[in-house]
Amino acid sequence: MKIVILGAGQVGGTLAESLANEKIDITLVDSNSQRLLELQDRLDISAVIGHASHPDILRRAGIEDADMLVAVTGSDEINMIACQIAHSLYRTPTKICRIRANNYVTQKNLFNDNTIPVDVIIAPEKLVTEHIIGLLQYPGTLQVLNFAKGAIQLVAVRAQAGDKFIGETLYNIRKMTPKYDARVAAIFRGDRAIEPERTTEIEPLDEVFYVAAKENIRPVMRELGQLSRPYHRIMIAGGGNIGLRLAEAVENQYSVKIIEHNRDRAKFLSENLNNTMVLHGSSSDTELLNRENIDSIDVFIALTNDDEANIMSSLLAKRLGARKVITLITNPAYVELVQGADIDIAFSPQLITIGSLLTHVRRGDMAAVHSLRRGAAEALEIVAHGDSNNSKVVGKRVDSIDLPKGVRIGAIARGDKVIIAHRDVVIQSDDHVVVFSADKTQIPAIEALFQVGMGFF
């Protein structure tokens, strides 16, 4: 596969890094020569310096025989024009476009071959907002992922001393929730993945991923003592696009306050939000936080475009009594440094965006891909095809499938039915299979496992 990526920023660079070792021919285009040199020093990729939407630059990048164009520059307009040129001049098969402005995304009939030829729209603010809403809906989780159009969910929790399942084997944990079927997909102990076996015991600070039908997630968390008391009061630091989207989405379910330092933006927010209290000031102002009763806030969410400001305001909010803090950090290297101590959850927006991109890049019939553990692991929803004669998975029991090391099948969506993938479950054609890989380097092996033999055709 040959992919041209426009934009070497956080998203474009992270995508190139994710795919560079997967035998994919990648060319990265950006006007920042220094950034391209930095990436070329680390990755096996080609690079072209220039304006991303200029036809001659696209031609130098190899758009003429590219399978896919991924336009993720910082400009919506450049991204859209590049897709138009790739379609009109070179008939590029797949065009993926990052669009941040909601006014573009919500326009009907704007994106098709007769207007603006974009095959897949990636809207980062929308994806980040959905990510945060999942964390609010399931208090106590580190991550909530949806598969099979939301019928299946994969959640991550951190085991704490005193939890009911500390010291219990996975076999015993399953018996603790007899009414609700669930399966542990992976366990991480520090930076090390632990193979989930029946005899595996949960230890304090383990990061546990388990999968279940959506309606069973909350009861399972409750039975295991992992579901915290509901959130009611939320404070958002930063009234940019993400802060506004989040406030709009949750202001009718929670008591919401939003802090914005820019007076004009604060006025705009107050005019466009119905049930949110808008505060003009700094989210690192101790006097302001105390005056607004930070010690009674259930969740403080830092969403400015400044990593250091987000980190410092989150630390301050936690010290002043906020029950939980969630922090947006654009530099993935910072995420691992700060999460788990005073900052409860830190997340990188580009890693959330990468999952949507990978859905269309991965080989095979992929319905969803989520990048996990700062890109080291992945969860995939793959549609199984074929029969027992030409498929390595269809017609096979889960325990008879030769899975790569660190790979585990978690659940299956079969029509409207959710089936937890216990060892005796047999996979059928057209099943949507949720697969967890603790090691991203095993992705090509997973893709090969689900490929159908020639007899299928």
C-alpha positions as CSV (number, residue, x, y, z in Angstrom):
1,M,0.0,0.0,0.0
2,K,1.2,3.5,-0.8
3,I,0.0,6.4,1.3
4,V,0.6,10.1,0.9
5,I,0.2,12.0,4.2
6,L,-0.2,15.8,4.1
7,G,0.9,17.5,7.3
8,A,3.7,16.5,9.6
9,G,2.2,17.8,12.8
10,Q,1.2,15.8,15.8
11,V,-1.4,13.7,13.9
12,G,0.5,13.3,10.6
13,G,3.8,12.5,12.4
14,T,2.1,10.0,14.8
15,L,0.3,8.3,11.9
16,A,3.6,8.0,10.0
17,E,5.3,6.6,13.0
18,S,2.5,4.1,13.5
19,L,2.7,2.8,10.0
20,A,6.4,3.1,9.2
21,N,7.3,-0.4,10.3
22,E,4.4,-2.1,8.6
23,K,5.7,-2.4,5.0
24,I,3.7,0.6,3.9
25,D,5.2,3.1,1.4
26,I,4.7,6.4,3.2
27,T,5.4,9.9,1.8
28,L,5.0,12.8,4.2
29,V,4.4,16.4,2.9
30,D,4.9,19.5,4.9
31,S,6.4,23.0,4.4
32,N,8.4,22.7,7.6
33,S,11.7,21.2,6.5
34,Q,13.1,20.8,10.0
35,R,10.1,18.8,11.1
36,L,10.4,16.5,8.1
37,L,14.2,16.0,8.8
38,E,13.4,15.0,12.4
39,L,10.9,12.4,11.3
40,Q,13.1,11.0,8.5
41,D,15.9,10.6,11.0
42,R,13.7,8.2,13.0
43,L,11.4,6.6,10.4
44,D,11.7,4.8,7.1
45,I,9.6,7.3,5.1
46,S,10.0,9.6,2.1
47,A,9.4,13.3,2.5
48,V,8.5,16.2,0.3
49,I,8.9,19.9,1.3
50,G,6.2,22.2,0.0
51,H,2.6,23.4,0.0
52,A,0.4,20.4,0.6
53,S,-2.4,21.3,-1.9
54,H,-0.2,22.3,-4.8
55,P,-0.5,19.8,-7.8
56,D,3.2,19.7,-8.4
57,I,4.0,19.0,-4.8
58,L,1.4,16.2,-4.7
59,R,2.9,14.8,-7.9
60,R,6.4,14.8,-6.4
61,A,4.9,13.0,-3.4
62,G,3.7,10.2,-5.8
63,I,0.0,10.9,-5.7
64,E,-0.4,9.5,-9.2
65,D,-0.1,5.9,-8.0
66,A,-1.0,6.3,-4.3
67,D,-3.7,4.2,-2.8
68,M,-4.7,6.7,-0.2
69,L,-4.3,10.4,0.6
70,V,-4.5,11.4,4.2
71,A,-4.8,15.2,4.5
72,V,-4.2,16.3,8.1
73,T,-2.6,19.7,7.8
74,G,-3.7,22.4,10.3
75,S,-5.9,24.0,7.6
76,D,-9.3,22.6,6.8
77,E,-9.3,24.4,3.5
78,I,-5.9,23.1,2.4
79,N,-7.0,19.6,3.3
80,M,-10.2,19.8,1.3
81,I,-8.5,21.4,-1.8
82,A,-5.9,18.7,-1.7
83,C,-8.6,16.0,-1.8
84,Q,-10.3,17.8,-4.7
85,I,-7.0,17.9,-6.7
86,A,-6.2,14.3,-5.9
87,H,-9.6,13.2,-7.1
88,S,-9.9,15.5,-10.2
89,L,-6.3,15.1,-11.5
90,Y,-5.2,11.7,-10.2
91,R,-8.4,9.7,-9.3
92,T,-6.8,8.7,-5.9
93,P,-9.0,5.8,-4.6
94,T,-9.3,6.9,-1.0
95,K,-9.2,10.4,0.4
96,I,-9.2,11.0,4.1
97,C,-9.6,14.6,5.3
98,R,-9.2,16.1,8.7
99,I,-11.8,18.9,9.2
100,R,-12.0,20.8,12.5
101,A,-14.7,23.4,11.8
102,N,-18.1,22.1,12.7
103,N,-19.7,24.3,10.1
104,Y,-18.2,22.2,7.4
105,V,-18.9,18.9,9.0
106,T,-22.6,19.5,9.6
107,Q,-23.4,20.7,6.0
108,K,-25.5,18.1,4.1
109,N,-24.4,17.0,0.7
110,L,-21.1,18.9,0.9
111,F,-18.8,15.9,0.7
112,N,-19.3,13.7,-2.3
113,D,-17.7,13.1,-5.7
114,N,-19.8,15.9,-7.3
115,T,-18.9,18.6,-4.7
116,I,-15.9,18.1,-2.4
117,P,-14.7,14.5,-3.0
118,V,-13.8,13.3,0.5
119,D,-14.3,9.6,1.3
120,V,-13.7,9.9,5.1
121,I,-13.9,12.9,7.4
122,I,-11.9,12.9,10.5
123,A,-13.2,15.5,13.0
124,P,-10.7,15.6,16.0
125,E,-12.9,17.8,18.3
126,K,-15.8,15.4,17.8
127,L,-13.7,12.4,18.6
128,V,-12.1,14.0,21.7
129,T,-15.6,15.1,23.0
130,E,-16.9,11.5,22.6
131,H,-13.9,10.2,24.4
132,I,-14.5,12.5,27.4
133,I,-18.2,11.8,27.5
134,G,-17.4,8.1,27.8
135,L,-15.3,8.8,30.9
136,L,-18.0,10.9,32.4
137,Q,-20.7,8.2,31.8
138,Y,-18.6,5.5,33.5
139,P,-17.0,7.1,36.6
140,G,-13.8,5.3,37.5
141,T,-12.7,4.3,34.0
142,L,-9.5,5.3,32.3
143,Q,-10.9,4.7,28.8
144,V,-14.2,3.6,27.2
145,L,-14.2,2.2,23.6
146,N,-17.1,1.4,21.4
147,F,-17.5,-1.5,18.9
148,A,-20.3,-2.8,16.8
149,K,-22.0,0.6,16.7
150,G,-21.9,0.8,20.5
151,A,-23.3,-2.7,21.2
152,I,-19.9,-3.8,22.6
153,Q,-17.7,-1.7,24.9
154,L,-14.2,-2.2,26.1
155,V,-13.3,-0.3,29.3
156,A,-10.0,0.2,31.1
157,V,-9.9,0.5,34.9
158,R,-7.0,0.7,37.4
159,A,-7.0,-1.8,40.2
160,Q,-6.7,-0.1,43.6
161,A,-5.8,-1.5,47.0
162,G,-9.0,-2.6,48.7
163,D,-10.9,-3.4,45.4
164,K,-12.9,-6.6,45.5
165,F,-11.0,-8.3,42.8
166,I,-7.5,-7.7,44.1
167,G,-5.7,-11.0,44.6
168,E,-8.5,-12.9,42.8
169,T,-7.9,-15.1,39.7
170,L,-9.7,-14.3,36.5
171,Y,-11.6,-17.5,36.9
172,N,-12.9,-16.4,40.3
173,I,-13.6,-12.9,39.0
174,R,-15.9,-14.4,36.4
175,K,-17.8,-16.2,39.1
176,M,-18.2,-12.9,41.0
177,T,-20.5,-11.6,38.2
178,P,-22.6,-14.6,37.2
179,K,-25.5,-12.5,35.9
180,Y,-23.4,-10.5,33.5
181,D,-21.0,-12.0,31.0
182,A,-17.7,-10.2,30.5
183,R,-14.1,-11.1,29.5
184,V,-10.8,-9.6,30.5
185,A,-9.1,-8.7,27.2
186,A,-5.7,-7.5,28.6
187,I,-3.8,-6.6,31.7
188,F,-0.9,-4.2,31.9
189,R,1.4,-4.2,34.9
190,G,3.5,-1.1,34.6
191,D,4.7,-1.2,31.0
192,R,4.5,-5.0,30.8
193,A,1.5,-6.8,29.3
194,I,0.3,-9.8,31.4
195,E,-1.2,-12.7,29.5
196,P,-4.8,-13.1,30.9
197,E,-5.1,-16.8,32.0
198,R,-7.6,-18.4,34.3
199,T,-5.1,-18.4,37.1
200,T,-3.9,-14.8,36.6
201,E,-4.3,-12.7,39.7
202,I,-5.1,-9.0,39.7
203,E,-2.6,-6.8,41.6
204,P,-2.9,-3.2,42.8
205,L,-2.2,-0.6,40.1
206,D,-2.9,-3.2,37.3
207,E,-4.6,-1.6,34.3
208,V,-7.3,-4.0,33.4
209,F,-9.2,-4.0,30.1
210,Y,-12.4,-5.9,29.9
211,V,-15.1,-6.2,27.3
212,A,-18.9,-6.8,27.6
213,A,-22.2,-5.9,26.0
214,K,-22.9,-2.2,26.6
215,E,-25.8,-2.9,28.9
216,N,-23.5,-5.1,31.1
217,I,-20.6,-2.8,31.5
218,R,-22.1,-0.8,34.4
219,P,-23.4,-3.8,36.3
220,V,-20.0,-5.6,36.0
221,M,-18.2,-2.5,37.2
222,R,-20.6,-2.2,40.1
223,E,-20.2,-5.9,41.1
224,L,-16.5,-5.6,41.0
225,G,-16.5,-2.3,43.0
226,Q,-15.0,-0.3,40.2
227,L,-17.9,2.0,39.5
228,S,-17.4,5.3,41.4
229,R,-20.3,7.4,42.5
230,P,-21.8,9.5,39.7
231,Y,-20.5,12.8,38.7
232,H,-22.7,15.9,39.0
233,R,-20.5,19.0,39.0
234,I,-18.0,19.6,36.1
235,M,-15.5,22.5,35.6
236,I,-13.9,22.9,32.1
237,A,-10.7,24.9,31.7
238,G,-10.6,26.3,28.1
239,G,-13.5,27.4,26.0
240,G,-12.0,26.6,22.6
241,N,-13.6,24.3,20.1
242,I,-13.4,21.2,22.3
243,G,-14.4,23.0,25.4
244,L,-17.5,24.4,23.7
245,R,-18.4,21.1,22.1
246,L,-18.1,19.3,25.5
247,A,-20.2,21.9,27.3
248,E,-22.9,21.8,24.7
249,A,-23.0,18.0,24.9
250,V,-23.2,17.7,28.7
251,E,-24.7,20.9,30.0
252,N,-28.2,19.3,30.3
253,Q,-26.9,16.3,32.3
254,Y,-24.4,18.0,34.6
255,S,-23.9,21.3,36.4
256,V,-21.2,22.8,34.2
257,K,-18.8,25.7,34.6
258,I,-16.3,26.8,32.0
259,I,-13.3,29.1,32.5
260,E,-12.0,31.1,29.5
261,H,-9.2,33.7,29.7
262,N,-10.1,35.6,26.5
263,R,-12.9,38.1,27.2
264,D,-14.4,38.1,23.7
265,R,-14.4,34.3,23.6
266,A,-16.0,34.2,27.0
267,K,-18.8,36.5,25.8
268,F,-19.3,34.2,22.8
269,L,-19.5,31.2,25.0
270,S,-22.1,32.8,27.3
271,E,-24.2,33.7,24.2
272,N,-24.1,30.2,22.8
273,L,-24.4,28.0,25.8
274,N,-27.7,27.6,27.6
275,N,-27.1,26.0,30.9
276,T,-23.4,26.5,31.4
277,M,-21.9,29.1,33.8
278,V,-19.1,30.9,31.9
279,L,-16.3,32.4,33.9
280,H,-13.8,34.9,32.5
281,G,-10.3,34.4,34.1
282,S,-7.4,32.0,34.4
283,S,-7.9,28.4,35.3
284,S,-4.7,28.7,37.4
285,D,-6.1,31.5,39.5
286,T,-6.3,30.0,43.0
287,E,-8.7,32.7,44.2
288,L,-11.0,32.1,41.3
289,L,-11.0,28.3,41.8
290,N,-11.7,28.7,45.5
291,R,-14.4,31.2,44.9
292,E,-16.1,28.8,42.5
293,N,-15.9,26.0,45.1
294,I,-13.3,23.8,43.4
295,D,-13.4,21.5,46.4
296,S,-17.0,20.5,45.4
297,I,-16.2,19.8,41.8
298,D,-16.5,16.2,40.7
299,V,-14.4,16.5,37.5
300,F,-12.0,19.2,36.5
301,I,-11.2,18.9,32.7
302,A,-8.3,21.0,31.3
303,L,-8.8,21.5,27.5
304,T,-6.7,24.6,26.5
305,N,-4.3,24.4,23.7
306,D,-1.3,24.8,26.0
307,D,0.0,21.5,27.6
308,E,1.9,23.2,30.4
309,A,-1.2,25.3,31.3
310,N,-3.4,22.2,31.3
311,I,-1.0,20.3,33.5
312,M,-0.5,23.1,36.0
313,S,-4.1,24.0,36.3
314,S,-5.0,20.3,36.8
315,L,-2.4,19.9,39.5
316,L,-3.7,23.0,41.2
317,A,-7.3,21.9,40.9
318,K,-6.5,18.5,42.4
319,R,-4.6,20.1,45.3
320,L,-7.5,22.4,46.0
321,G,-9.9,19.5,46.3
322,A,-11.3,18.6,42.9
323,R,-12.4,14.9,43.1
324,K,-10.9,13.9,39.7
325,V,-8.9,15.7,37.0
326,I,-8.8,14.9,33.3
327,T,-6.1,16.6,31.2
328,L,-5.6,17.0,27.5
329,I,-2.0,16.9,26.5
330,T,-0.9,17.2,22.8
331,N,2.7,15.9,23.5
332,P,2.3,12.1,23.9
333,A,5.6,12.0,25.8
334,Y,4.1,14.0,28.6
335,V,1.0,11.7,29.0
336,E,3.0,8.9,30.5
337,L,4.9,11.2,32.8
338,V,1.9,12.8,34.5
339,Q,-0.9,10.3,34.5
340,G,-1.7,8.2,37.6
341,A,-0.5,10.5,40.4
342,D,-2.2,13.8,41.0
343,I,-3.6,13.8,37.4
344,D,-6.1,11.0,37.2
345,I,-6.4,10.8,33.4
346,A,-4.2,12.3,30.8
347,F,-4.9,11.8,27.1
348,S,-3.5,12.7,23.8
349,P,-6.0,13.9,21.1
350,Q,-3.9,12.8,18.2
351,L,-3.8,9.2,19.5
352,I,-7.6,9.3,19.6
353,T,-7.6,10.6,16.0
354,I,-5.1,8.0,14.9
355,G,-7.6,5.2,15.7
356,S,-10.1,6.6,13.2
357,L,-7.4,6.8,10.5
358,L,-6.1,3.3,11.2
359,T,-9.6,1.9,10.6
360,H,-9.2,2.8,6.9
361,V,-5.5,1.9,6.6
362,R,-5.5,-1.5,8.2
363,R,-5.8,-4.4,5.7
364,G,-8.9,-6.6,5.9
365,D,-12.6,-5.7,6.6
366,M,-12.0,-3.3,9.5
367,A,-15.1,-1.8,11.2
368,A,-13.2,0.0,14.0
369,V,-9.6,0.5,15.2
370,H,-8.6,2.1,18.5
371,S,-5.0,3.0,19.4
372,L,-4.3,2.2,23.1
373,R,-1.5,2.6,25.6
374,R,0.1,5.6,23.9
375,G,0.0,3.7,20.6
376,A,1.7,0.5,21.8
377,A,-1.5,-1.6,21.7
378,E,-4.6,-1.7,19.5
379,A,-8.1,-2.9,19.7
380,L,-9.7,-3.9,16.4
381,E,-13.2,-4.8,15.2
382,I,-12.7,-7.1,12.2
383,V,-15.5,-8.7,10.1
384,A,-14.9,-12.4,9.5
385,H,-15.5,-13.8,6.0
386,G,-15.3,-17.2,4.3
387,D,-15.9,-20.7,5.7
388,S,-14.0,-23.4,7.4
389,N,-12.3,-24.4,4.2
390,N,-10.7,-21.0,3.3
391,S,-10.6,-19.1,6.6
392,K,-8.3,-19.5,9.6
393,V,-11.0,-18.3,12.0
394,V,-14.5,-19.0,10.6
395,G,-15.9,-22.3,11.8
396,K,-13.2,-22.5,14.5
397,R,-13.6,-22.5,18.3
398,V,-11.8,-19.5,19.9
399,D,-9.5,-21.8,21.8
400,S,-8.4,-23.6,18.6
401,I,-7.4,-20.4,16.7
402,D,-3.7,-19.9,16.4
403,L,-3.5,-16.4,17.8
404,P,-0.3,-14.4,17.7
405,K,1.4,-13.8,21.1
406,G,-0.3,-11.1,23.1
407,V,-3.5,-11.2,21.0
408,R,-6.9,-12.1,22.5
409,I,-10.4,-12.2,21.1
410,G,-12.8,-10.4,23.4
411,A,-16.3,-10.4,22.0
412,I,-18.3,-11.0,18.9
413,A,-21.3,-9.1,17.4
414,R,-23.5,-11.5,15.4
415,G,-26.5,-9.5,14.1
416,D,-28.1,-7.9,17.1
417,K,-26.5,-10.4,19.5
418,V,-23.4,-9.9,21.6
419,I,-21.4,-13.0,22.4
420,I,-18.5,-12.9,24.8
421,A,-15.6,-14.9,23.2
422,H,-15.1,-17.7,25.7
423,R,-13.0,-20.7,24.6
424,D,-15.9,-22.8,23.2
425,V,-17.4,-20.0,21.1
426,V,-17.3,-20.8,17.3
427,I,-16.8,-17.9,14.9
428,Q,-19.2,-17.6,12.0
429,S,-19.0,-15.8,8.7
430,D,-20.0,-12.1,9.0
431,D,-19.3,-12.0,12.7
432,H,-17.8,-8.7,13.9
433,V,-14.9,-9.9,16.0
434,V,-13.3,-7.6,18.7
435,V,-9.6,-8.4,18.9
436,F,-7.2,-6.9,21.4
437,S,-3.4,-6.8,20.7
438,A,-1.2,-5.9,23.6
439,D,1.7,-5.6,21.1
440,K,1.1,-3.4,18.0
441,T,3.8,-5.3,16.1
442,Q,1.5,-8.2,15.9
443,I,-1.1,-6.3,13.7
444,P,0.2,-7.7,10.4
445,A,-0.2,-11.2,11.8
446,I,-3.8,-10.4,12.8
447,E,-4.5,-9.1,9.4
448,A,-3.1,-12.3,7.8
449,L,-5.1,-14.4,10.2
450,F,-8.4,-12.9,9.0
451,Q,-7.6,-13.0,5.3
452,V,-9.7,-15.3,3.2
453,G,-8.0,-18.0,1.0
454,M,-8.4,-17.9,-2.8
455,G,-11.1,-20.5,-2.6
456,F,-13.5,-17.9,-1.2
457,F,-13.5,-16.1,-4.6
